[in-house]
Amino acid sequence: MMMNMVQAINSTLDQRMAGDDRIVILGEDVGRDGGVFRVTDGLQAKYGPERVIDTPLAELGIVGMAIGMALEGLRPVPEIQFQDFIYTAFDQIVNQMAKIRYRTGGGANSVPPLVLRTPVGGGIKGGLYHSQSGESYFVHTAGLTVVSPSNPYDAKGLLNSSLDLDDPVIFLEPKRLYRSQKVEVPEEEFRVPLGKAGVLNTGDDVSIITYGSMVPTVMATVKGGAT
C-alpha cells in the first residue's frame, strides 16, 4: 500500500495497540485532535481516552508519567509535540529514563520500555522554536537508543523494532518528510533492524553517511549528478 510517513507511523501504532493492550499513547493533543501533524489521528476514537491520553502542556510531566507507566508494566509511547520543547524534560530523559537499568542492576521491572516520539528538524518554516534538531544531545547519552527514519517504509519497520525493545528509545520523526513522499509499505507488521546501516547507492570514490531528512537530499544529489 502506498503510504507517506504519517500514515506509516499511524498504521504501526494502530496495529501494535490492537495486539498489545499495554501500549498507551500520551501527549499534547494526541487524542481528540490526532496530534498537531495528525500522526495519531483516529486512535483515541478507536482505543479510548484511557489509552490515548491528552495531557497538559507539560513536557516534564509527559515524560515523567511515561517512565512511571513503563516501570509499572505498560509500554507507553509519549509524544513531545515539537522536539524543540523536549529540553524541559531533559533531566527526566537523561538522568532517569536512560539510567534506570544501570542504577537498578537490570532487575525485574527496572527497565523503562518506552518509545518517546517527537517531530524533529526544519523544512516547514516553523522558525526558531519549531525547527530544531537536538539529536546530538541524546546520541551521546548512555542508555538511550536514538532512531530517525528517512522514508515511510523505514518509519514503520524501525518503529516496530523500537516498540519491541525493552529499553528506552527516542524516535525522531523528520517533519519535512512527513508528507513529502509516498512509497510502497506493507500493511502487515515487519521490522527494519536497529543499528544496521542501509546501503542505498554504491560507487568508488566517496562514502556519504547520513540519516533522517538528509537521506533523500543526498540521494537526489547523487542521482542528479551534482558535485
Contacts in CASP RR format, 6 or more apart in sequence:
PFRMAT RR
TARGET T0000
AUTHOR 0000-0000-0000
METHOD contacts of the structure
MODEL  1
MMMNMVQAINSTLDQRMAGDDRIVILGEDVGRDGGVFRVTDGLQAKYGPE
RVIDTPLAELGIVGMAIGMALEGLRPVPEIQFQDFIYTAFDQIVNQMAKI
RYRTGGGANSVPPLVLRTPVGGGIKGGLYHSQSGESYFVHTAGLTVVSPS
NPYDAKGLLNSSLDLDDPVIFLEPKRLYRSQKVEVPEEEFRVPLGKAGVL
NTGDDVSIITYGSMVPTVMATVKGGAT
1 184 0 8 1.000
1 185 0 8 1.000
1 186 0 8 1.000
1 187 0 8 1.000
2 182 0 8 1.000
2 183 0 8 1.000
2 184 0 8 1.000
2 185 0 8 1.000
3 11 0 8 1.000
3 152 0 8 1.000
3 156 0 8 1.000
3 182 0 8 1.000
3 183 0 8 1.000
3 185 0 8 1.000
4 152 0 8 1.000
4 178 0 8 1.000
4 179 0 8 1.000
4 180 0 8 1.000
4 181 0 8 1.000
4 182 0 8 1.000
5 149 0 8 1.000
5 151 0 8 1.000
5 152 0 8 1.000
5 155 0 8 1.000
5 173 0 8 1.000
5 174 0 8 1.000
5 177 0 8 1.000
5 178 0 8 1.000
5 179 0 8 1.000
5 181 0 8 1.000
6 37 0 8 1.000
6 38 0 8 1.000
6 39 0 8 1.000
6 178 0 8 1.000
6 179 0 8 1.000
7 152 0 8 1.000
7 185 0 8 1.000
8 152 0 8 1.000
8 153 0 8 1.000
8 155 0 8 1.000
8 156 0 8 1.000
8 159 0 8 1.000
8 185 0 8 1.000
9 39 0 8 1.000
9 117 0 8 1.000
9 155 0 8 1.000
9 156 0 8 1.000
9 159 0 8 1.000
9 173 0 8 1.000
10 38 0 8 1.000
10 39 0 8 1.000
10 40 0 8 1.000
10 41 0 8 1.000
10 42 0 8 1.000
10 43 0 8 1.000
11 156 0 8 1.000
11 185 0 8 1.000
11 187 0 8 1.000
12 155 0 8 1.000
12 156 0 8 1.000
12 157 0 8 1.000
12 159 0 8 1.000
12 160 0 8 1.000
12 163 0 8 1.000
12 189 0 8 1.000
13 23 0 8 1.000
13 25 0 8 1.000
13 39 0 8 1.000
13 40 0 8 1.000
13 43 0 8 1.000
13 77 0 8 1.000
13 159 0 8 1.000
14 43 0 8 1.000
14 46 0 8 1.000
15 189 0 8 1.000
16 23 0 8 1.000
16 160 0 8 1.000
16 163 0 8 1.000
16 189 0 8 1.000
17 23 0 8 1.000
17 25 0 8 1.000
17 43 0 8 1.000
17 46 0 8 1.000
17 47 0 8 1.000
17 51 0 8 1.000
20 75 0 8 1.000
21 51 0 8 1.000
22 73 0 8 1.000
22 74 0 8 1.000
22 75 0 8 1.000
23 51 0 8 1.000
23 74 0 8 1.000
23 75 0 8 1.000
23 76 0 8 1.000
23 77 0 8 1.000
23 163 0 8 1.000
24 50 0 8 1.000
24 51 0 8 1.000
24 52 0 8 1.000
24 53 0 8 1.000
24 69 0 8 1.000
24 74 0 8 1.000
24 75 0 8 1.000
24 76 0 8 1.000
24 77 0 8 1.000
25 31 0 8 1.000
25 40 0 8 1.000
25 43 0 8 1.000
25 51 0 8 1.000
25 52 0 8 1.000
25 53 0 8 1.000
25 76 0 8 1.000
25 77 0 8 1.000
25 78 0 8 1.000
25 79 0 8 1.000
26 52 0 8 1.000
26 53 0 8 1.000
26 55 0 8 1.000
26 62 0 8 1.000
26 65 0 8 1.000
26 66 0 8 1.000
26 76 0 8 1.000
26 77 0 8 1.000
26 78 0 8 1.000
26 79 0 8 1.000
27 53 0 8 1.000
27 54 0 8 1.000
27 55 0 8 1.000
27 62 0 8 1.000
27 78 0 8 1.000
27 79 0 8 1.000
27 80 0 8 1.000
27 81 0 8 1.000
28 35 0 8 1.000
28 36 0 8 1.000
28 54 0 8 1.000
28 55 0 8 1.000
28 56 0 8 1.000
28 57 0 8 1.000
28 62 0 8 1.000
28 79 0 8 1.000
28 81 0 8 1.000
29 35 0 8 1.000
29 36 0 8 1.000
29 54 0 8 1.000
29 81 0 8 1.000
30 40 0 8 1.000
30 43 0 8 1.000
30 44 0 8 1.000
30 52 0 8 1.000
30 53 0 8 1.000
30 54 0 8 1.000
30 55 0 8 1.000
30 79 0 8 1.000
31 40 0 8 1.000
31 42 0 8 1.000
31 43 0 8 1.000
31 44 0 8 1.000
31 49 0 8 1.000
31 52 0 8 1.000
31 53 0 8 1.000
31 54 0 8 1.000
32 44 0 8 1.000
32 54 0 8 1.000
34 40 0 8 1.000
34 41 0 8 1.000
34 42 0 8 1.000
34 43 0 8 1.000
34 44 0 8 1.000
35 41 0 8 1.000
35 79 0 8 1.000
35 81 0 8 1.000
36 81 0 8 1.000
36 82 0 8 1.000
36 119 0 8 1.000
37 119 0 8 1.000
37 175 0 8 1.000
37 178 0 8 1.000
39 79 0 8 1.000
39 117 0 8 1.000
39 173 0 8 1.000
39 178 0 8 1.000
40 52 0 8 1.000
40 79 0 8 1.000
43 52 0 8 1.000
44 51 0 8 1.000
44 52 0 8 1.000
44 54 0 8 1.000
55 61 0 8 1.000
55 62 0 8 1.000
55 65 0 8 1.000
58 88 0 8 1.000
59 80 0 8 1.000
59 85 0 8 1.000
59 86 0 8 1.000
59 88 0 8 1.000
59 89 0 8 1.000
60 88 0 8 1.000
60 89 0 8 1.000
60 91 0 8 1.000
60 92 0 8 1.000
61 89 0 8 1.000
61 92 0 8 1.000
62 78 0 8 1.000
62 79 0 8 1.000
62 80 0 8 1.000
62 89 0 8 1.000
63 78 0 8 1.000
63 80 0 8 1.000
63 89 0 8 1.000
63 92 0 8 1.000
63 93 0 8 1.000
63 97 0 8 1.000
63 116 0 8 1.000
64 89 0 8 1.000
64 92 0 8 1.000
64 96 0 8 1.000
65 76 0 8 1.000
65 78 0 8 1.000
66 76 0 8 1.000
66 78 0 8 1.000
66 112 0 8 1.000
66 114 0 8 1.000
66 116 0 8 1.000
67 92 0 8 1.000
67 96 0 8 1.000
67 97 0 8 1.000
67 100 0 8 1.000
67 112 0 8 1.000
67 114 0 8 1.000
68 112 0 8 1.000
69 76 0 8 1.000
69 114 0 8 1.000
70 76 0 8 1.000
70 111 0 8 1.000
70 112 0 8 1.000
70 113 0 8 1.000
70 114 0 8 1.000
70 168 0 8 1.000
71 100 0 8 1.000
71 109 0 8 1.000
71 110 0 8 1.000
71 112 0 8 1.000
72 109 0 8 1.000
73 109 0 8 1.000
75 113 0 8 1.000
75 114 0 8 1.000
75 115 0 8 1.000
75 163 0 8 1.000
76 114 0 8 1.000
76 115 0 8 1.000
77 114 0 8 1.000
77 115 0 8 1.000
77 116 0 8 1.000
77 117 0 8 1.000
77 163 0 8 1.000
78 114 0 8 1.000
78 116 0 8 1.000
78 117 0 8 1.000
79 116 0 8 1.000
79 117 0 8 1.000
79 118 0 8 1.000
80 86 0 8 1.000
80 89 0 8 1.000
80 116 0 8 1.000
80 117 0 8 1.000
80 118 0 8 1.000
81 118 0 8 1.000
81 119 0 8 1.000
82 118 0 8 1.000
82 119 0 8 1.000
82 129 0 8 1.000
82 130 0 8 1.000
83 118 0 8 1.000
83 119 0 8 1.000
83 120 0 8 1.000
83 121 0 8 1.000
83 132 0 8 1.000
83 133 0 8 1.000
83 134 0 8 1.000
83 172 0 8 1.000
84 128 0 8 1.000
84 129 0 8 1.000
84 130 0 8 1.000
84 131 0 8 1.000
84 132 0 8 1.000
85 129 0 8 1.000
86 93 0 8 1.000
86 118 0 8 1.000
86 134 0 8 1.000
90 137 0 8 1.000
93 116 0 8 1.000
93 138 0 8 1.000
93 141 0 8 1.000
93 144 0 8 1.000
93 170 0 8 1.000
94 138 0 8 1.000
94 141 0 8 1.000
94 144 0 8 1.000
97 112 0 8 1.000
97 114 0 8 1.000
97 116 0 8 1.000
97 144 0 8 1.000
97 168 0 8 1.000
98 141 0 8 1.000
98 142 0 8 1.000
98 143 0 8 1.000
98 144 0 8 1.000
98 168 0 8 1.000
99 143 0 8 1.000
100 110 0 8 1.000
100 111 0 8 1.000
100 112 0 8 1.000
101 110 0 8 1.000
101 111 0 8 1.000
101 143 0 8 1.000
101 167 0 8 1.000
102 142 0 8 1.000
102 143 0 8 1.000
103 110 0 8 1.000
104 110 0 8 1.000
111 166 0 8 1.000
111 167 0 8 1.000
112 167 0 8 1.000
112 168 0 8 1.000
113 165 0 8 1.000
113 166 0 8 1.000
113 167 0 8 1.000
113 168 0 8 1.000
114 168 0 8 1.000
114 169 0 8 1.000
115 159 0 8 1.000
115 162 0 8 1.000
115 163 0 8 1.000
115 165 0 8 1.000
115 168 0 8 1.000
115 169 0 8 1.000
115 171 0 8 1.000
116 168 0 8 1.000
116 169 0 8 1.000
116 170 0 8 1.000
116 171 0 8 1.000
117 171 0 8 1.000
117 173 0 8 1.000
118 170 0 8 1.000
118 171 0 8 1.000
118 172 0 8 1.000
118 173 0 8 1.000
119 173 0 8 1.000
119 174 0 8 1.000
119 175 0 8 1.000
119 178 0 8 1.000
120 132 0 8 1.000
120 133 0 8 1.000
120 134 0 8 1.000
120 135 0 8 1.000
120 148 0 8 1.000
120 172 0 8 1.000
120 173 0 8 1.000
120 174 0 8 1.000
120 175 0 8 1.000
121 131 0 8 1.000
121 132 0 8 1.000
121 133 0 8 1.000
121 174 0 8 1.000
121 175 0 8 1.000
121 176 0 8 1.000
121 213 0 8 1.000
122 130 0 8 1.000
122 131 0 8 1.000
122 132 0 8 1.000
122 133 0 8 1.000
122 175 0 8 1.000
122 176 0 8 1.000
122 213 0 8 1.000
123 131 0 8 1.000
123 175 0 8 1.000
123 176 0 8 1.000
123 213 0 8 1.000
124 130 0 8 1.000
124 131 0 8 1.000
124 175 0 8 1.000
124 176 0 8 1.000
135 146 0 8 1.000
135 148 0 8 1.000
135 170 0 8 1.000
135 172 0 8 1.000
138 144 0 8 1.000
138 146 0 8 1.000
138 170 0 8 1.000
139 146 0 8 1.000
143 167 0 8 1.000
143 168 0 8 1.000
144 168 0 8 1.000
144 169 0 8 1.000
144 170 0 8 1.000
145 162 0 8 1.000
145 165 0 8 1.000
145 167 0 8 1.000
145 168 0 8 1.000
145 169 0 8 1.000
145 170 0 8 1.000
145 194 0 8 1.000
146 169 0 8 1.000
146 170 0 8 1.000
146 172 0 8 1.000
147 158 0 8 1.000
147 159 0 8 1.000
147 162 0 8 1.000
147 169 0 8 1.000
147 170 0 8 1.000
147 171 0 8 1.000
147 172 0 8 1.000
147 194 0 8 1.000
148 171 0 8 1.000
148 172 0 8 1.000
148 173 0 8 1.000
148 174 0 8 1.000
148 211 0 8 1.000
148 212 0 8 1.000
149 155 0 8 1.000
149 158 0 8 1.000
149 159 0 8 1.000
149 173 0 8 1.000
149 174 0 8 1.000
149 177 0 8 1.000
149 212 0 8 1.000
150 174 0 8 1.000
150 177 0 8 1.000
150 211 0 8 1.000
150 212 0 8 1.000
150 213 0 8 1.000
150 214 0 8 1.000
150 215 0 8 1.000
150 216 0 8 1.000
151 177 0 8 1.000
151 181 0 8 1.000
151 183 0 8 1.000
151 215 0 8 1.000
151 216 0 8 1.000
152 181 0 8 1.000
152 182 0 8 1.000
152 183 0 8 1.000
152 185 0 8 1.000
153 183 0 8 1.000
153 184 0 8 1.000
153 185 0 8 1.000
153 192 0 8 1.000
154 192 0 8 1.000
155 173 0 8 1.000
156 185 0 8 1.000
156 186 0 8 1.000
156 190 0 8 1.000
156 192 0 8 1.000
157 190 0 8 1.000
157 191 0 8 1.000
157 192 0 8 1.000
158 171 0 8 1.000
158 192 0 8 1.000
158 194 0 8 1.000
159 171 0 8 1.000
160 189 0 8 1.000
160 190 0 8 1.000
160 191 0 8 1.000
160 192 0 8 1.000
161 191 0 8 1.000
161 192 0 8 1.000
161 193 0 8 1.000
161 194 0 8 1.000
162 169 0 8 1.000
162 171 0 8 1.000
162 194 0 8 1.000
164 191 0 8 1.000
165 194 0 8 1.000
172 212 0 8 1.000
174 212 0 8 1.000
174 213 0 8 1.000
176 213 0 8 1.000
177 212 0 8 1.000
177 213 0 8 1.000
177 216 0 8 1.000
180 216 0 8 1.000
181 216 0 8 1.000
197 209 0 8 1.000
200 215 0 8 1.000
200 219 0 8 1.000
201 219 0 8 1.000
201 222 0 8 1.000
208 218 0 8 1.000
208 222 0 8 1.000
210 218 0 8 1.000
END
